[in-house]
Amino acid sequence: MFEQITQFANPAFLWLLLVIPLLAVWHFWKQGRLTASIRHSSIAVFDALPAGWRVRLRHLPFILRMLGLALLIVAFARPQSSARGEKVYREGIDITIVLDISGSMLAEDFRPNRLEAAKAVGEDFIRARVNDRIGLVIFAGESFTQCPLTTDYSVLIDLLRKVETGYLQDGTAIGEGIANAVNRMKDSKSKSKVMILLTDGVNNMGSIDPATAADIAQTFGVRIYTIGVGTRGMAPYPFKTAYGIQYQPVPVEIDEDMLRQVAQITGGEYFRATGNKKLKQIYEDIDKLERTKIEVTEFHRYTELFYDYVLAALAMLLLELGLSAFVFRKIP
């Protein structure tokens, strides 16, 4: 029945509650003076008589009256409960993940390999976003839009999980991947457009140079964060043989200067991931850099609890009157 009180509109009335202890003292003092007495040679016979329930509960009407009075005082103080909320206005940003799926992404310097590690961290990144449109472009020797910009993260994550090497002609066409992603984002009305490019190699295919593609991205206001994936030195790579999978060390060749240049042209940053933990940290850093700006307006809604307390007070007083008139009625 009663909601939690969060404030009083007229708290000064609560000082009247101090009257109730004074009334209680006065009541019990008066009852003591009004107690009847008779002269008798011995009162032992009266001590043996049990006290009736009316005697035990003789102060109940007064207690109910004080409770009713206390509830009326609280009611006049206008108790209120408040609901606090926020009106949040979000304007999402557009993000395209450009993922290298060339054969070299099967190297196992990451666990279980570079591609699966990139997919897992990318999925965590997508789940952490709110209200942003995110797309997925994959590339090897050519480029393909795996998922256009969308806010349906469940569909996007499902398509990301299905990505495997061998979908496209092998090779590393970084410029093609950038150009494809820019083509998907160029008509966007979003104030912020971001591309996350992840690769483990050197641009060796495609008709578009990565720097030229970066210039195009800069023209359309797309900021590119580039990530070089691979340990330093040699990495174990699985080769299929007649005797099963055999591992051989292969050199890790990443064109870091090119990736750094692409990021610099567009106002982004270049990162080097040498393991799963480092790759996860890079995505977390990018997530912090590209957070949606939020405009918040607070509001409070107050609910008057006056009537609840008045009704409870009236119920107490009516019960007190009924008990005094019929149960604890005094006969002169």
C-alpha positions in Angstrom: 0.0 0.0 0.0 2.7 2.5 1.0 5.4 3.4 -1.4 8.9 4.4 -0.2 9.0 8.0 1.0 11.8 9.9 -0.6 10.9 13.4 0.6 8.3 15.6 2.3 6.8 18.7 0.7 6.0 20.3 4.1 8.5 18.7 6.5 7.8 21.3 9.2 4.6 19.4 10.2 6.8 16.5 11.4 7.7 18.5 14.5 4.2 17.9 15.7 5.2 14.2 16.2 6.9 15.4 19.4 3.5 16.0 20.9 2.7 12.3 20.8 5.2 11.2 23.5 3.9 14.1 25.7 0.3 12.9 25.2 1.4 9.3 26.1 2.9 10.5 29.4 -0.1 12.6 30.2 -2.4 9.6 29.5 -0.7 7.1 31.7 -0.3 9.7 34.5 -4.1 10.4 34.3 -4.9 6.7 34.3 -2.9 6.2 37.4 -4.8 9.0 39.2 -8.2 7.7 38.1 -7.6 4.1 39.4 -10.3 3.2 41.9 -9.4 2.0 45.3 -11.3 0.3 48.2 -10.4 -0.3 51.8 -10.1 -4.0 52.8 -8.4 -5.8 55.6 -6.5 -8.0 53.2 -6.0 -7.9 49.3 -4.6 -11.4 49.0 -7.9 -12.6 47.6 -7.6 -10.1 44.7 -4.0 -11.1 43.9 -5.3 -14.6 43.1 -7.8 -13.3 40.5 -6.6 -13.5 36.9 -6.6 -10.2 34.9 -9.1 -10.3 32.0 -8.2 -9.5 28.4 -10.1 -6.2 28.6 -7.8 -5.2 31.4 -4.7 -6.2 29.5 -5.8 -4.4 26.4 -7.3 -1.3 28.1 -4.7 1.0 26.5 -5.3 -0.3 23.0 -7.8 2.5 22.0 -5.3 5.1 23.1 -2.5 3.5 21.2 -4.7 3.4 18.1 -5.6 7.1 18.6 -1.9 8.0 18.8 -1.1 6.0 15.7 -3.9 7.7 13.8 -2.7 11.1 14.9 0.9 10.3 13.9 -0.3 9.2 10.4 -2.4 12.4 10.1 0.7 14.5 10.9 2.8 12.6 8.4 0.0 13.1 5.8 0.0 16.9 6.4 3.8 16.8 5.8 2.9 15.6 2.3 5.1 12.5 1.8 6.2 11.9 -1.7 7.9 9.2 -3.7 10.0 10.1 -6.6 11.0 8.3 -9.8 14.3 9.5 -11.3 15.0 9.0 -14.9 17.2 10.2 -17.8 16.2 11.1 -21.3 19.2 10.0 -23.3 19.9 11.2 -26.8 22.5 9.1 -28.7 23.8 9.6 -32.1 25.6 6.5 -33.2 28.7 6.3 -35.3 29.4 4.1 -38.3 32.2 1.5 -38.0 33.4 -1.0 -40.6 35.7 -3.8 -39.6 38.0 -4.7 -42.6 39.3 -8.2 -41.9 42.2 -9.9 -43.8 41.2 -13.6 -44.5 44.3 -14.6 -46.6 45.9 -17.9 -46.0 48.6 -16.5 -43.8 45.9 -15.7 -41.2 46.0 -19.4 -40.3 49.5 -19.0 -38.7 49.3 -20.1 -35.1 51.4 -17.5 -33.3 47.9 -16.5 -31.9 45.6 -19.1 -30.3 44.0 -21.0 -32.0 45.2 -18.9 -35.0 45.3 -15.3 -36.2 41.9 -15.4 -37.9 40.0 -17.1 -35.1 41.6 -14.7 -32.5 40.6 -11.7 -34.7 37.0 -13.0 -35.0 36.7 -13.6 -31.2 38.0 -10.2 -30.3 35.9 -8.5 -33.0 32.8 -10.2 -31.6 33.6 -8.8 -28.1 34.0 -5.4 -29.6 30.7 -5.5 -31.4 28.9 -6.6 -28.3 30.3 -3.7 -26.4 28.9 -1.1 -28.8 25.5 0.6 -28.3 23.5 2.4 -31.0 26.3 2.2 -33.6 26.0 0.9 -37.1 28.7 -1.7 -37.7 29.6 -3.5 -41.0 32.1 -6.2 -42.0 34.3 -6.2 -45.1 36.7 -9.2 -45.8 39.6 -9.3 -48.2 42.3 -11.5 -49.4 43.4 -11.2 -53.1 40.0 -9.4 -53.6 37.4 -7.8 -51.4 33.9 -8.6 -50.4 31.2 -7.0 -48.2 30.3 -9.7 -45.7 27.8 -7.5 -43.9 26.7 -3.9 -44.7 26.3 -1.4 -41.9 23.7 -2.6 -39.4 22.5 -2.3 -35.8 21.4 -5.9 -35.9 24.4 -7.2 -34.0 23.2 -10.8 -33.8 23.2 -11.0 -37.6 26.6 -9.3 -37.8 28.1 -11.7 -35.2 26.7 -14.7 -37.0 28.2 -13.6 -40.3 31.5 -12.9 -38.6 31.6 -16.4 -37.1 31.1 -17.9 -40.6 34.2 -16.2 -42.0 36.9 -18.6 -43.1 40.0 -18.5 -45.3 39.4 -19.8 -48.9 36.3 -17.6 -49.4 38.3 -15.4 -51.8 41.2 -15.6 -54.1 44.3 -15.8 -51.9 46.6 -12.8 -51.6 46.6 -9.5 -49.8 44.7 -6.6 -51.5 44.7 -4.1 -48.6 43.8 -1.2 -51.0 40.8 -3.1 -52.3 39.6 -3.7 -48.8 39.8 -0.1 -47.8 38.1 1.1 -51.0 35.3 -1.4 -50.6 34.7 -0.2 -47.0 34.8 3.5 -48.0 32.2 2.8 -50.8 29.9 1.4 -48.1 30.3 4.4 -45.8 30.7 7.4 -48.2 26.9 8.2 -48.3 26.5 7.9 -44.5 25.1 10.9 -42.7 26.9 10.0 -39.5 29.1 12.6 -38.0 31.8 10.0 -37.3 32.9 7.2 -39.6 35.5 4.7 -38.5 37.3 1.8 -40.2 39.2 -0.8 -38.3 41.7 -2.6 -40.7 43.3 -5.8 -39.6 46.0 -7.5 -41.7 49.1 -9.7 -41.3 50.8 -9.1 -44.6 52.0 -6.8 -47.3 49.8 -5.4 -50.1 50.6 -7.6 -53.1 47.4 -7.6 -55.1 44.6 -5.3 -56.3 44.4 -2.3 -58.5 44.2 0.3 -55.8 47.2 1.3 -53.7 46.5 1.5 -49.9 47.7 5.1 -49.7 45.4 6.1 -52.6 42.5 4.3 -50.9 43.4 6.1 -47.6 43.2 9.5 -49.5 39.8 8.6 -50.7 38.8 7.6 -47.2 40.0 10.9 -45.9 38.0 12.7 -48.5 34.8 11.1 -47.2 35.7 11.7 -43.6 36.5 8.1 -42.7 39.1 7.6 -40.0 41.1 4.4 -40.2 42.7 2.4 -37.3 45.2 -0.1 -38.7 46.3 -3.2 -36.8 49.3 -5.3 -37.8 48.7 -8.9 -36.6 51.7 -11.3 -36.1 54.5 -12.0 -33.7 58.0 -10.7 -34.4 60.3 -13.0 -36.3 59.0 -16.5 -37.2 55.5 -17.9 -36.7 54.4 -21.6 -36.8 52.2 -22.3 -39.9 50.3 -25.5 -40.5 50.9 -27.3 -43.9 48.8 -30.2 -45.1 51.0 -33.2 -46.1 50.4 -36.9 -46.9 51.3 -37.6 -43.2 48.8 -35.0 -41.8 49.3 -31.5 -40.6 53.0 -30.5 -40.3 54.1 -27.2 -38.8 56.9 -25.1 -40.3 58.2 -21.7 -39.2 57.5 -18.9 -41.7 58.7 -15.3 -41.5 56.3 -12.6 -40.3 56.2 -9.8 -42.9 54.0 -6.9 -42.1 54.3 -3.6 -44.0 54.1 -1.4 -40.9 55.2 1.7 -42.7 52.3 1.4 -45.1 49.8 0.7 -42.3 51.2 3.6 -40.3 50.9 5.9 -43.4 47.2 4.8 -44.0 46.3 5.6 -40.4 48.2 9.0 -40.5 46.5 10.1 -43.7 43.0 9.6 -42.2 43.7 10.8 -38.6 43.7 7.4 -37.1 46.4 5.3 -35.3 48.5 2.2 -36.1 48.7 -0.7 -33.6 50.8 -3.8 -33.6 49.3 -7.0 -32.1 51.8 -9.7 -31.2 49.4 -12.0 -29.3 45.9 -12.5 -28.2 46.1 -10.4 -25.1 47.6 -7.5 -27.0 45.0 -7.7 -29.8 42.2 -7.6 -27.2 43.8 -4.5 -25.6 44.0 -2.8 -28.9 40.3 -3.2 -29.6 39.6 -2.0 -26.1 41.7 1.1 -26.7 39.9 1.8 -30.0 36.5 1.2 -28.2 37.5 4.0 -25.7 38.6 6.3 -28.5 35.4 6.0 -30.5 32.7 6.3 -27.9 29.3 7.8 -28.9 28.7 11.2 -27.4 25.6 11.1 -25.2 23.4 14.1 -24.2 21.5 13.4 -20.9 18.6 15.3 -19.5 17.5 14.3 -16.0 13.9 14.4 -14.8 12.1 13.6 -11.5 8.5 12.5 -11.2 6.9 12.8 -7.8 3.9 10.8 -6.5 1.9 12.2 -3.7 1.3 9.7 -0.8 -1.0 12.0 1.2 -4.1 10.0 0.6 -2.6 6.7 1.6 -1.7 8.1 5.0 -5.0 9.9 5.5 -6.9 6.7 4.8 -4.7 4.7 7.2 -5.2 7.4 9.9 -9.0 7.4 9.5 -9.0 3.6 9.7 -7.0 3.7 13.0 -9.4 6.4 14.5 -12.5 4.5 13.4 -11.2 1.3 14.9 -10.4 3.3 18.1 -13.9 4.7 18.3 -15.5 1.3 17.7 -13.4 -0.4 20.4 -14.1 2.4 22.8 -17.9 2.4 22.1 -18.5 -1.4 22.2 -15.6 -3.4 23.6 -13.9 -1.1 26.1 -17.1 0.9 26.9 -17.0 2.6 30.3 -20.1 2.7 32.5 -20.3 5.7 34.8 
